Amino acid sequence: MLRFIVGRVTGMIVVLFVTSIVLFAIIQLPAGDYLSTMLAENQGSGGSAEFADRLRQLYRLDQPFIVQYLGWIGGIVQGDLGYSFELKRPVAELIGSRLGTSLLVEGIAVIVMWGFAVPIGIYSAVRLYSIGDYTFTILGFLGLAIPNFLLGLLIMYFTFVTTGQLLGGLFSPQLADAPWSLAKLMDFIAHAWAPILVIATGGMAYLIRVMRANLIDELKKPYVDFARLRGLSEWRLILKYPVRIALNPLISSIGYVLPSLISSSIIVSVVFNLPTPGPMLLRALMAQDMYLAGALVLLMATLTIIGTFISDIILAAVDPRIRLA
């Protein structure tokens, strides 16, 4: 197991290094940069031109690619993520101010997603072609078919029509900057249930289908019949053997859960006006704010690599055959 972990960690470092180079190159592919756009908008005024020149020298924007990359990655290693030219604040400060909110919303959504998807998938596989299975199948297809933004808009519309409440944000204006209390917690629940439901719905439908399909395949294998012959109770048999193996594809999807803390809720965050990094990433890409966009995308790549590593470790613990791969 130790050899397996060391090999995965070594691979993570190499992949992250290569990813950072490719990412930095892609961000610089569009013609020009934010400073050029700023000068064009201000028609090259003296103060703006002088400020832009100072920023170019400070962040080596007038240097070759390799010099810029080494300066960028060296700063990240030291904890300096750069400076947002558009928002005029350090990137680390901007990301830190929104990351906590994103972790809270997405974390609850992931718990809801897995908490419902796994039991429903097990039930649908065990009660194959029953009324419950057909019902969950239809709901699953609807969850996959309806786009998140459309579901969000529908929830906002019907909530406003039925209750008069306009959903948006995570807190009421008077409690947005207040310290956490019971009143703020209840206000958060009143606002956050809709985006959490929308984020969880699409992923839940996918997990239900995967769990159902894999468990159906496992229940048809000879070892299940042999376990029944030994006298094991039905639910104990199902939970101890087939479910454990059927969970492997779901565990492997953990690698995509962590980066979703930033990326998956971009459209939902825009619809519900959530203070998460998603809209900030979209805005940075559109404005060519290279250091902010680069830091967010690199963070997503890092979370993907870490999530894949975590899923590999869990898979190796659940299924010893993985260690031989």
SEMIBA-960380 format. One record per residue (C-alpha): x negated, y, z; residue number from 0. Coordinates in nm, 3 decimals, always signed. Last residue first. Layout:
# SEMIBA-960380
east	north	up	seq
X	Y	Z	NUM
...
This chain:
# SEMIBA-960380
east	north	up	seq
+0.292	-0.179	-1.127	324
+0.195	-0.418	-0.846	323
+0.327	-0.187	-0.576	322
+0.668	-0.182	-0.748	321
+0.716	-0.554	-0.674	320
+0.737	-0.467	-0.303	319
+1.090	-0.324	-0.357	318
+1.219	-0.100	-0.075	317
+0.878	+0.024	+0.044	316
+0.739	+0.059	-0.308	315
+1.059	+0.236	-0.415	314
+1.030	+0.476	-0.120	313
+0.667	+0.553	-0.207	312
+0.745	+0.601	-0.577	311
+1.043	+0.827	-0.492	310
+0.819	+1.044	-0.275	309
+0.559	+1.072	-0.552	308
+0.826	+1.162	-0.806	307
+0.957	+1.430	-0.572	306
+0.606	+1.569	-0.525	305
+0.553	+1.584	-0.902	304
+0.892	+1.746	-0.960	303
+0.834	+1.990	-0.672	302
+0.502	+2.092	-0.828	301
+0.667	+2.144	-1.166	300
+0.939	+2.357	-1.009	299
+0.679	+2.561	-0.820	298
+0.486	+2.606	-1.144	297
+0.807	+2.733	-1.307	296
+0.865	+2.979	-1.022	295
+0.504	+3.101	-1.011	294
+0.485	+3.144	-1.388	293
+0.811	+3.338	-1.405	292
+0.700	+3.577	-1.130	291
+0.350	+3.613	-1.275	290
+0.468	+3.652	-1.634	289
+0.743	+3.913	-1.598	288
+0.831	+3.865	-1.964	287
+1.165	+4.045	-1.904	286
+1.377	+3.753	-2.026	285
+1.165	+3.500	-1.839	284
+1.174	+3.705	-1.518	283
+1.553	+3.747	-1.537	282
+1.609	+3.374	-1.578	281
+1.372	+3.299	-1.290	280
+1.549	+3.553	-1.066	279
+1.883	+3.398	-1.159	278
+1.757	+3.060	-1.030	277
+1.566	+3.183	-0.721	276
+1.886	+3.198	-0.509	275
+2.092	+3.498	-0.390	274
+2.424	+3.360	-0.525	273
+2.641	+3.570	-0.757	272
+2.902	+3.294	-0.796	271
+2.877	+3.274	-1.175	270
+2.505	+3.361	-1.184	269
+2.424	+3.110	-0.910	268
+2.625	+2.841	-1.088	267
+2.433	+2.910	-1.409	266
+2.095	+2.891	-1.233	265
+2.195	+2.606	-0.998	264
+1.985	+2.333	-1.156	263
+1.654	+2.519	-1.156	262
+1.544	+2.614	-0.807	261
+1.649	+2.343	-0.563	260
+1.685	+2.130	-0.876	259
+1.308	+2.095	-0.862	258
+1.352	+1.874	-0.553	257
+1.627	+1.648	-0.691	256
+1.454	+1.549	-1.015	255
+1.187	+1.333	-0.852	254
+1.459	+1.184	-0.633	253
+1.589	+1.014	-0.949	252
+1.372	+0.708	-0.879	251
+1.579	+0.643	-0.568	250
+1.894	+0.628	-0.781	249
+1.734	+0.382	-1.024	248
+1.624	+0.162	-0.730	247
+1.960	+0.167	-0.548	246
+2.082	-0.141	-0.738	245
+1.813	-0.349	-0.565	244
+1.928	-0.263	-0.213	243
+2.292	-0.284	-0.317	242
+2.244	-0.639	-0.449	241
+2.069	-0.775	-0.135	240
+2.174	-0.663	+0.214	239
+2.480	-0.454	+0.128	238
+2.646	-0.714	-0.092	237
+2.572	-1.013	+0.132	236
+2.688	-0.830	+0.444	235
+3.003	-0.726	+0.261	234
+3.084	-1.081	+0.150	233
+2.999	-1.269	+0.468	232
+2.701	-1.500	+0.433	231
+2.791	-1.871	+0.417	230
+2.481	-2.014	+0.250	229
+2.689	-2.074	-0.062	228
+2.750	-1.700	-0.081	227
+2.375	-1.638	-0.080	226
+2.336	-1.883	-0.370	225
+2.606	-1.703	-0.568	224
+2.422	-1.371	-0.514	223
+2.089	-1.530	-0.609	222
+2.241	-1.640	-0.941	221
+2.290	-1.287	-1.081	220
+2.634	-1.144	-1.165	219
+2.647	-0.917	-0.860	218
+2.323	-0.752	-0.974	217
+2.463	-0.641	-1.310	216
+2.776	-0.494	-1.147	215
+2.551	-0.316	-0.895	214
+2.354	-0.151	-1.173	213
+2.662	-0.024	-1.357	212
+2.838	+0.107	-1.044	211
+2.532	+0.283	-0.907	210
+2.457	+0.450	-1.241	209
+2.818	+0.561	-1.295	208
+2.851	+0.695	-0.940	207
+2.517	+0.876	-0.967	206
+2.626	+1.058	-1.285	205
+2.959	+1.169	-1.137	204
+2.787	+1.290	-0.820	203
+2.535	+1.494	-1.017	202
+2.810	+1.681	-1.198	201
+3.021	+1.738	-0.886	200
+2.751	+1.837	-0.637	199
+2.670	+2.175	-0.790	198
+3.040	+2.266	-0.824	197
+3.128	+2.157	-0.469	196
+2.831	+2.344	-0.321	195
+2.923	+2.653	-0.524	194
+3.282	+2.640	-0.386	193
+3.206	+2.551	-0.023	192
+2.959	+2.839	+0.014	191
+3.196	+3.132	+0.078	190
+3.417	+3.009	+0.364	189
+3.133	+2.797	+0.502	188
+2.903	+3.101	+0.513	187
+3.172	+3.306	+0.692	186
+3.210	+3.029	+0.949	185
+2.833	+3.029	+1.004	184
+2.827	+3.411	+1.027	183
+3.097	+3.407	+1.296	182
+2.920	+3.130	+1.488	181
+2.598	+3.329	+1.481	180
+2.298	+3.374	+1.253	179
+2.149	+3.723	+1.254	178
+2.327	+3.991	+1.045	177
+2.196	+4.089	+0.701	176
+2.485	+3.945	+0.496	175
+2.743	+3.979	+0.774	174
+2.906	+4.312	+0.675	173
+2.884	+4.232	+0.305	172
+3.064	+3.895	+0.347	171
+2.832	+3.601	+0.301	170
+2.732	+3.346	+0.038	169
+2.793	+3.549	-0.275	168
+3.117	+3.545	-0.467	167
+3.466	+3.408	-0.419	166
+3.750	+3.660	-0.439	165
+4.016	+3.565	-0.185	164
+4.377	+3.629	-0.284	163
+4.476	+3.289	-0.149	162
+4.653	+3.113	-0.436	161
+4.558	+3.328	-0.736	160
+4.207	+3.408	-0.606	159
+4.132	+3.045	-0.526	158
+4.276	+2.937	-0.862	157
+4.050	+3.177	-1.053	156
+3.731	+3.112	-0.854	155
+3.778	+2.735	-0.882	154
+3.837	+2.764	-1.257	153
+3.530	+2.986	-1.300	152
+3.313	+2.737	-1.111	151
+3.445	+2.444	-1.314	150
+3.366	+2.636	-1.632	149
+3.014	+2.723	-1.512	148
+2.945	+2.363	-1.414	147
+3.047	+2.224	-1.753	146
+3.339	+1.974	-1.747	145
+3.250	+1.646	-1.919	144
+3.042	+1.476	-1.650	143
+3.290	+1.550	-1.371	142
+3.580	+1.450	-1.595	141
+3.406	+1.121	-1.673	140
+3.356	+1.059	-1.301	139
+3.719	+1.142	-1.220	138
+3.832	+0.891	-1.483	137
+3.595	+0.627	-1.348	136
+3.702	+0.701	-0.988	135
+4.066	+0.638	-1.080	134
+3.989	+0.327	-1.286	133
+3.789	+0.178	-0.999	132
+4.062	+0.263	-0.747	131
+4.328	+0.102	-0.964	130
+4.113	-0.211	-0.988	129
+3.892	-0.288	-1.286	128
+3.598	-0.392	-1.063	127
+3.664	-0.378	-0.689	126
+3.300	-0.461	-0.600	125
+3.153	-0.230	-0.866	124
+3.397	+0.056	-0.798	123
+3.347	+0.027	-0.420	122
+2.969	+0.034	-0.449	121
+2.979	+0.338	-0.679	120
+3.220	+0.515	-0.443	119
+2.993	+0.443	-0.143	118
+2.683	+0.572	-0.331	117
+2.844	+0.880	-0.489	116
+3.011	+1.027	-0.179	115
+2.716	+1.072	+0.056	114
+2.477	+1.112	-0.236	113
+2.650	+1.422	-0.374	112
+2.748	+1.567	-0.035	111
+2.389	+1.537	+0.087	110
+2.259	+1.685	-0.240	109
+2.504	+1.978	-0.217	108
+2.402	+2.046	+0.145	107
+2.037	+2.060	+0.039	106
+2.121	+2.275	-0.264	105
+2.291	+2.541	-0.051	104
+2.037	+2.542	+0.234	103
+1.727	+2.508	+0.017	102
+1.849	+2.788	-0.211	101
+1.909	+3.019	+0.084	100
+1.562	+2.948	+0.221	99
+1.399	+3.001	-0.119	98
+1.544	+3.347	-0.168	97
+1.325	+3.577	+0.044	96
+1.025	+3.347	+0.005	95
+1.036	+3.376	-0.374	94
+1.031	+3.756	-0.364	93
+0.762	+3.776	-0.096	92
+0.537	+3.528	-0.276	91
+0.581	+3.724	-0.600	90
+0.455	+4.048	-0.446	89
+0.689	+4.340	-0.518	88
+0.732	+4.579	-0.808	87
+1.059	+4.420	-0.933	86
+0.951	+4.443	-1.298	85
+0.576	+4.393	-1.260	84
+0.614	+4.108	-1.012	83
+0.273	+4.065	-0.851	82
+0.061	+3.753	-0.812	81
+0.109	+3.423	-0.634	80
-0.163	+3.498	-0.375	79
-0.186	+3.198	-0.139	78
-0.559	+3.134	-0.183	77
-0.497	+2.845	-0.424	76
-0.249	+3.069	-0.606	75
-0.514	+3.341	-0.645	74
-0.757	+3.095	-0.798	73
-0.487	+2.972	-1.035	72
-0.424	+3.324	-1.163	71
-0.788	+3.436	-1.181	70
-0.889	+3.113	-1.351	69
-0.603	+3.150	-1.600	68
-0.683	+3.512	-1.682	67
-1.050	+3.432	-1.740	66
-0.960	+3.131	-1.957	65
-0.718	+3.336	-2.167	64
-0.964	+3.615	-2.250	63
-0.947	+3.946	-2.057	62
-0.719	+4.247	-2.108	61
-0.457	+4.104	-1.872	60
-0.722	+4.072	-1.603	59
-0.470	+4.122	-1.319	58
-0.633	+4.437	-1.176	57
-0.751	+4.565	-1.514	56
-0.410	+4.527	-1.675	55
-0.241	+4.672	-1.367	54
-0.463	+4.981	-1.377	53
-0.395	+5.024	-1.750	52
-0.019	+5.000	-1.692	51
-0.033	+5.271	-1.424	50
-0.231	+5.500	-1.654	49
+0.010	+5.442	-1.941	48
+0.312	+5.503	-1.718	47
+0.170	+5.830	-1.587	46
+0.071	+5.953	-1.931	45
+0.397	+5.872	-2.105	44
+0.373	+5.602	-2.371	43
+0.730	+5.624	-2.493	42
+0.869	+5.521	-2.152	41
+1.048	+5.224	-2.309	40
+0.743	+5.139	-2.521	39
+0.512	+5.163	-2.219	38
+0.736	+4.928	-2.019	37
+0.751	+4.679	-2.307	36
+0.371	+4.676	-2.330	35
+0.351	+4.625	-1.953	34
+0.598	+4.336	-1.968	33
+0.391	+4.147	-2.224	32
+0.326	+4.137	-2.597	31
+0.412	+3.854	-2.834	30
+0.561	+3.547	-2.671	29
+0.304	+3.267	-2.613	28
+0.174	+3.389	-2.275	27
+0.420	+3.185	-2.068	26
+0.335	+2.878	-2.276	25
-0.039	+2.908	-2.203	24
+0.015	+2.943	-1.828	23
+0.241	+2.638	-1.829	22
-0.002	+2.425	-2.029	21
-0.287	+2.509	-1.790	20
-0.072	+2.456	-1.477	19
+0.056	+2.124	-1.611	18
-0.298	+1.994	-1.666	17
-0.390	+2.071	-1.304	16
-0.063	+1.929	-1.169	15
-0.106	+1.607	-1.368	14
-0.461	+1.557	-1.239	13
-0.364	+1.622	-0.877	12
-0.059	+1.395	-0.896	11
-0.261	+1.110	-1.051	10
-0.501	+1.117	-0.759	9
-0.209	+1.112	-0.515	8
-0.052	+0.813	-0.695	7
-0.375	+0.614	-0.687	6
-0.428	+0.690	-0.319	5
-0.072	+0.578	-0.239	4
-0.107	+0.244	-0.422	3
-0.445	+0.176	-0.259	2
-0.288	+0.240	+0.081	1
+0.000	+0.000	+0.000	0
